[in-house]
Amino acid sequence: MNALHQGDRIVIRGRTVDSADRHGQIVEVKGANGEPPYLVRFDDGHESVVFPGGDFSVEKGPAA
């Protein structure tokens, strides 16, 4: 996985048919060199520290 940055958007895929995908923006990279964990603000306003697994994808934000 490439290093992630503040402003990148992530999508965490729902694990079951009834689970919706969760979309959010990285507001803080807490690990060294762009590594997890990430503080993510999800589109519903909820913030959470995330250690993404294989069920996520990234949309790169504007270059810093």
N, CA, C and O atoms as CSV, one atom per row, in Angstrom:
chain,resi,resn,atom,element,x,y,z
A,1,MET,N,N,0.850,-1.182,0.000
A,1,MET,CA,C,0.000,0.000,0.000
A,1,MET,C,C,0.888,1.235,0.000
A,1,MET,O,O,1.874,1.302,0.735
A,2,ASN,N,N,0.536,2.202,-0.821
A,2,ASN,CA,C,1.259,3.471,-0.854
A,2,ASN,C,C,0.880,4.297,0.361
A,2,ASN,O,O,-0.192,4.118,0.939
A,3,ALA,N,N,1.771,5.204,0.745
A,3,ALA,CA,C,1.504,6.084,1.878
A,3,ALA,C,C,0.276,6.942,1.586
A,3,ALA,O,O,0.083,7.415,0.466
A,4,LEU,N,N,-0.532,7.129,2.592
A,4,LEU,CA,C,-1.713,7.978,2.464
A,4,LEU,C,C,-1.429,9.316,3.130
A,4,LEU,O,O,-0.526,9.440,3.957
A,5,HIS,N,N,-2.221,10.312,2.751
A,5,HIS,CA,C,-2.002,11.673,3.231
A,5,HIS,C,C,-3.318,12.296,3.681
A,5,HIS,O,O,-4.401,11.848,3.306
A,6,GLN,N,N,-3.193,13.335,4.490
A,6,GLN,CA,C,-4.356,14.119,4.886
A,6,GLN,C,C,-5.036,14.608,3.614
A,6,GLN,O,O,-4.372,15.093,2.699
A,7,GLY,N,N,-6.348,14.481,3.556
A,7,GLY,CA,C,-7.120,14.905,2.388
A,7,GLY,C,C,-7.492,13.762,1.461
A,7,GLY,O,O,-8.426,13.888,0.670
A,8,ASP,N,N,-6.771,12.638,1.547
A,8,ASP,CA,C,-7.152,11.470,0.745
A,8,ASP,C,C,-8.509,10.972,1.215
A,8,ASP,O,O,-8.834,11.048,2.400
A,9,ARG,N,N,-9.293,10.466,0.280
A,9,ARG,CA,C,-10.601,9.898,0.609
A,9,ARG,C,C,-10.495,8.390,0.588
A,9,ARG,O,O,-9.818,7.817,-0.266
A,10,ILE,N,N,-11.168,7.745,1.535
A,10,ILE,CA,C,-11.177,6.293,1.559
A,10,ILE,C,C,-12.609,5.789,1.505
A,10,ILE,O,O,-13.547,6.471,1.918
A,11,VAL,N,N,-12.750,4.587,0.989
A,11,VAL,CA,C,-14.028,3.887,0.964
A,11,VAL,C,C,-13.793,2.548,1.632
A,11,VAL,O,O,-12.935,1.777,1.203
A,12,ILE,N,N,-14.546,2.272,2.676
A,12,ILE,CA,C,-14.499,0.974,3.343
A,12,ILE,C,C,-15.732,0.211,2.904
A,12,ILE,O,O,-16.859,0.624,3.174
A,13,ARG,N,N,-15.511,-0.903,2.224
A,13,ARG,CA,C,-16.596,-1.695,1.654
A,13,ARG,C,C,-17.391,-2.395,2.748
A,13,ARG,O,O,-16.820,-2.894,3.718
A,14,GLY,N,N,-18.720,-2.431,2.586
A,14,GLY,CA,C,-19.572,-3.179,3.494
A,14,GLY,C,C,-19.238,-4.659,3.402
A,14,GLY,O,O,-18.955,-5.167,2.317
A,15,ARG,N,N,-19.269,-5.343,4.517
A,15,ARG,CA,C,-18.877,-6.756,4.537
A,15,ARG,C,C,-20.019,-7.713,4.262
A,15,ARG,O,O,-19.787,-8.887,3.974
A,16,THR,N,N,-21.241,-7.231,4.347
A,16,THR,CA,C,-22.392,-8.083,4.073
A,16,THR,C,C,-23.304,-7.374,3.078
A,16,THR,O,O,-23.132,-6.188,2.798
A,17,VAL,N,N,-24.270,-8.111,2.551
A,17,VAL,CA,C,-25.198,-7.544,1.572
A,17,VAL,C,C,-25.942,-6.348,2.167
A,17,VAL,O,O,-26.210,-5.378,1.457
A,18,ASP,N,N,-26.274,-6.400,3.441
A,18,ASP,CA,C,-27.042,-5.334,4.088
A,18,ASP,C,C,-26.183,-4.160,4.548
A,18,ASP,O,O,-26.725,-3.147,4.991
A,19,SER,N,N,-24.859,-4.270,4.455
A,19,SER,CA,C,-23.960,-3.208,4.923
A,19,SER,C,C,-23.603,-2.261,3.787
A,19,SER,O,O,-23.163,-2.688,2.720
A,20,ALA,N,N,-23.797,-0.981,4.029
A,20,ALA,CA,C,-23.433,0.029,3.030
A,20,ALA,C,C,-21.937,0.325,3.107
A,20,ALA,O,O,-21.312,0.141,4.151
A,21,ASP,N,N,-21.374,0.781,1.998
A,21,ASP,CA,C,-19.994,1.256,1.996
A,21,ASP,C,C,-19.920,2.518,2.834
A,21,ASP,O,O,-20.884,3.281,2.900
A,22,ARG,N,N,-18.772,2.743,3.481
A,22,ARG,CA,C,-18.551,3.954,4.280
A,22,ARG,C,C,-17.499,4.796,3.571
A,22,ARG,O,O,-16.419,4.308,3.239
A,23,HIS,N,N,-17.826,6.061,3.343
A,23,HIS,CA,C,-16.939,6.989,2.649
A,23,HIS,C,C,-16.457,8.041,3.637
A,23,HIS,O,O,-17.236,8.534,4.454
A,24,GLY,N,N,-15.166,8.388,3.565
A,24,GLY,CA,C,-14.642,9.400,4.471
A,24,GLY,C,C,-13.360,10.015,3.966
A,24,GLY,O,O,-12.804,9.600,2.949
A,25,GLN,N,N,-12.899,11.018,4.700
A,25,GLN,CA,C,-11.682,11.735,4.354
A,25,GLN,C,C,-10.699,11.632,5.506
A,25,GLN,O,O,-11.071,11.782,6.669
A,26,ILE,N,N,-9.441,11.377,5.174
A,26,ILE,CA,C,-8.402,11.327,6.193
A,26,ILE,C,C,-8.140,12.752,6.669
A,26,ILE,O,O,-7.791,13.628,5.878
A,27,VAL,N,N,-8.313,12.971,7.970
A,27,VAL,CA,C,-8.059,14.295,8.535
A,27,VAL,C,C,-6.726,14.335,9.278
A,27,VAL,O,O,-6.200,15.415,9.545
A,28,GLU,N,N,-6.176,13.166,9.612
A,28,GLU,CA,C,-4.870,13.114,10.264
A,28,GLU,C,C,-4.251,11.745,10.046
A,28,GLU,O,O,-4.913,10.721,10.215
A,29,VAL,N,N,-2.978,11.733,9.671
A,29,VAL,CA,C,-2.202,10.495,9.567
A,29,VAL,C,C,-1.436,10.354,10.868
A,29,VAL,O,O,-0.582,11.185,11.178
A,30,LYS,N,N,-1.729,9.314,11.632
A,30,LYS,CA,C,-1.129,9.147,12.947
A,30,LYS,C,C,0.122,8.282,12.920
A,30,LYS,O,O,0.922,8.337,13.853
A,31,GLY,N,N,0.310,7.488,11.876
A,31,GLY,CA,C,1.484,6.631,11.773
A,31,GLY,C,C,2.629,7.340,11.071
A,31,GLY,O,O,2.449,8.410,10.489
A,32,ALA,N,N,3.802,6.737,11.129
A,32,ALA,CA,C,4.996,7.291,10.483
A,32,ALA,C,C,4.941,7.045,8.982
A,32,ALA,O,O,4.471,5.997,8.539
A,33,ASN,N,N,5.416,7.996,8.206
A,33,ASN,CA,C,5.570,7.847,6.756
A,33,ASN,C,C,4.279,7.494,6.027
A,33,ASN,O,O,4.300,6.721,5.069
A,34,GLY,N,N,3.154,8.054,6.473
A,34,GLY,CA,C,1.879,7.828,5.805
A,34,GLY,C,C,1.222,6.502,6.122
A,34,GLY,O,O,0.267,6.100,5.457
A,35,GLU,N,N,1.730,5.822,7.135
A,35,GLU,CA,C,1.193,4.519,7.527
A,35,GLU,C,C,0.052,4.682,8.534
A,35,GLU,O,O,-0.065,5.724,9.178
A,36,PRO,N,N,-0.796,3.641,8.670
A,36,PRO,CA,C,-1.878,3.687,9.657
A,36,PRO,C,C,-1.321,3.834,11.066
A,36,PRO,O,O,-0.152,3.547,11.323
A,37,PRO,N,N,-2.181,4.285,11.970
A,37,PRO,CA,C,-3.616,4.533,11.828
A,37,PRO,C,C,-3.896,5.915,11.253
A,37,PRO,O,O,-3.033,6.792,11.207
A,38,TYR,N,N,-5.160,6.070,10.810
A,38,TYR,CA,C,-5.630,7.328,10.237
A,38,TYR,C,C,-6.857,7.788,11.002
A,38,TYR,O,O,-7.717,6.979,11.351
A,39,LEU,N,N,-6.941,9.084,11.264
A,39,LEU,CA,C,-8.169,9.663,11.793
A,39,LEU,C,C,-9.007,10.027,10.581
A,39,LEU,O,O,-8.592,10.831,9.747
A,40,VAL,N,N,-10.187,9.431,10.487
A,40,VAL,CA,C,-11.049,9.603,9.320
A,40,VAL,C,C,-12.354,10.258,9.744
A,40,VAL,O,O,-12.966,9.859,10.735
A,41,ARG,N,N,-12.777,11.268,8.984
A,41,ARG,CA,C,-14.101,11.880,9.169
A,41,ARG,C,C,-14.980,11.314,8.064
A,41,ARG,O,O,-14.793,11.602,6.882
A,42,PHE,N,N,-15.943,10.501,8.480
A,42,PHE,CA,C,-16.847,9.887,7.514
A,42,PHE,C,C,-17.898,10.893,7.067
A,42,PHE,O,O,-18.157,11.885,7.749
A,43,ASP,N,N,-18.493,10.626,5.926
A,43,ASP,CA,C,-19.446,11.568,5.334
A,43,ASP,C,C,-20.652,11.834,6.225
A,43,ASP,O,O,-21.331,12.846,6.052
A,44,ASP,N,N,-20.932,10.941,7.182
A,44,ASP,CA,C,-22.048,11.172,8.106
A,44,ASP,C,C,-21.635,12.042,9.295
A,44,ASP,O,O,-22.442,12.293,10.190
A,45,GLY,N,N,-20.346,12.515,9.308
A,45,GLY,CA,C,-19.861,13.384,10.377
A,45,GLY,C,C,-19.125,12.646,11.482
A,45,GLY,O,O,-18.441,13.272,12.293
A,46,HIS,N,N,-19.255,11.327,11.527
A,46,HIS,CA,C,-18.585,10.512,12.541
A,46,HIS,C,C,-17.085,10.491,12.283
A,46,HIS,O,O,-16.662,10.377,11.133
A,47,GLU,N,N,-16.269,10.600,13.337
A,47,GLU,CA,C,-14.824,10.483,13.216
A,47,GLU,C,C,-14.363,9.245,13.951
A,47,GLU,O,O,-14.884,8.910,15.015
A,48,SER,N,N,-13.379,8.563,13.376
A,48,SER,CA,C,-12.877,7.342,13.965
A,48,SER,C,C,-11.428,7.131,13.568
A,48,SER,O,O,-11.013,7.530,12.480
A,49,VAL,N,N,-10.653,6.502,14.452
A,49,VAL,CA,C,-9.298,6.087,14.114
A,49,VAL,C,C,-9.418,4.747,13.395
A,49,VAL,O,O,-10.055,3.817,13.889
A,50,VAL,N,N,-8.789,4.664,12.211
A,50,VAL,CA,C,-8.972,3.515,11.336
A,50,VAL,C,C,-7.626,2.871,11.012
A,50,VAL,O,O,-6.656,3.554,10.686
A,51,PHE,N,N,-7.590,1.544,11.110
A,51,PHE,CA,C,-6.501,0.722,10.598
A,51,PHE,C,C,-7.099,-0.045,9.430
A,51,PHE,O,O,-7.615,-1.145,9.631
A,52,PRO,N,N,-7.049,0.500,8.201
A,52,PRO,CA,C,-7.750,-0.134,7.086
A,52,PRO,C,C,-7.216,-1.525,6.779
A,52,PRO,O,O,-6.021,-1.798,6.891
A,53,GLY,N,N,-8.152,-2.403,6.385
A,53,GLY,CA,C,-7.806,-3.754,5.964
A,53,GLY,C,C,-7.941,-3.873,4.464
A,53,GLY,O,O,-7.839,-2.881,3.742
A,54,GLY,N,N,-8.167,-5.072,3.999
A,54,GLY,CA,C,-8.272,-5.328,2.575
A,54,GLY,C,C,-9.588,-4.895,1.965
A,54,GLY,O,O,-9.786,-5.034,0.758
A,55,ASP,N,N,-10.499,-4.369,2.785
A,55,ASP,CA,C,-11.838,-4.001,2.324
A,55,ASP,C,C,-11.967,-2.509,2.036
A,55,ASP,O,O,-13.071,-1.968,2.101
A,56,PHE,N,N,-10.858,-1.830,1.718
A,56,PHE,CA,C,-10.938,-0.394,1.477
A,56,PHE,C,C,-10.224,-0.017,0.199
A,56,PHE,O,O,-9.364,-0.744,-0.297
A,57,SER,N,N,-10.605,1.147,-0.328
A,57,SER,CA,C,-9.928,1.713,-1.489
A,57,SER,C,C,-9.666,3.187,-1.210
A,57,SER,O,O,-10.252,3.769,-0.298
A,58,VAL,N,N,-8.782,3.785,-2.004
A,58,VAL,CA,C,-8.340,5.161,-1.760
A,58,VAL,C,C,-8.534,6.005,-3.000
A,58,VAL,O,O,-8.288,5.555,-4.120
A,59,GLU,N,N,-8.979,7.236,-2.790
A,59,GLU,CA,C,-9.019,8.262,-3.838
A,59,GLU,C,C,-8.094,9.361,-3.353
A,59,GLU,O,O,-8.395,10.046,-2.376
A,60,LYS,N,N,-6.974,9.531,-4.028
A,60,LYS,CA,C,-5.960,10.489,-3.581
A,60,LYS,C,C,-6.499,11.907,-3.602
A,60,LYS,O,O,-7.203,12.300,-4.533
A,61,GLY,N,N,-6.167,12.676,-2.569
A,61,GLY,CA,C,-6.552,14.071,-2.483
A,61,GLY,C,C,-5.564,14.934,-3.254
A,61,GLY,O,O,-4.634,14.407,-3.864
A,62,PRO,N,N,-5.748,16.245,-3.237
A,62,PRO,CA,C,-4.828,17.147,-3.914
A,62,PRO,C,C,-3.419,17.004,-3.362
A,62,PRO,O,O,-3.239,16.798,-2.162
A,63,ALA,N,N,-2.426,17.111,-4.224
A,63,ALA,CA,C,-1.030,17.013,-3.784
A,63,ALA,C,C,-0.699,18.165,-2.851
A,63,ALA,O,O,-1.108,19.305,-3.069
A,64,ALA,N,N,0.048,17.841,-1.811
A,64,ALA,CA,C,0.414,18.875,-0.816
A,64,ALA,C,C,1.578,19.696,-1.313
A,64,ALA,O,O,2.029,20.609,-0.621
